[in-house]
């Protein structure tokens, strides 16, 4: 395959990418609003949540996923690189989950 040959990938227009980013931002804001509403309704400590390392890990993962998606849709990030970043995040998240799994009891 000739490296100069154009790919068959369809690039999205900038206005369409802008609308997608607005939709994604609105979804994130809605979900964060629901999260904080649930926190206050249950009477949880907001300070405790903000001081938790898990909270910042979640925020960072969400930011990396959002940035990777926008850059890939805009054509500034190759799809194989975006896939590598996203699969690394999935591995990180699953690794964190498996690290907190309860140990089976031995009889």
C-alpha angles and dihedrals in degrees: 000000000000111000091213092056113112117248122243092232116125113231116215119234118252094245090052091049089049091053090048091051091050090050091048092048091049090050092051092048091049092050093046089049090052090047095052091043089055091047094053093042091055091046095240121163110261090197090054092051093048091049092051116106089215091062093056092045088054093049092049093049091050091049094049092048092049094047093046092050094049093046092048093048091048090054095243094112125051115240094237090054091047089050090051092050093047093045089050089054091049090051091049093050094046090046090054091049094049090049090061097045114124116254115246113247117248119217 
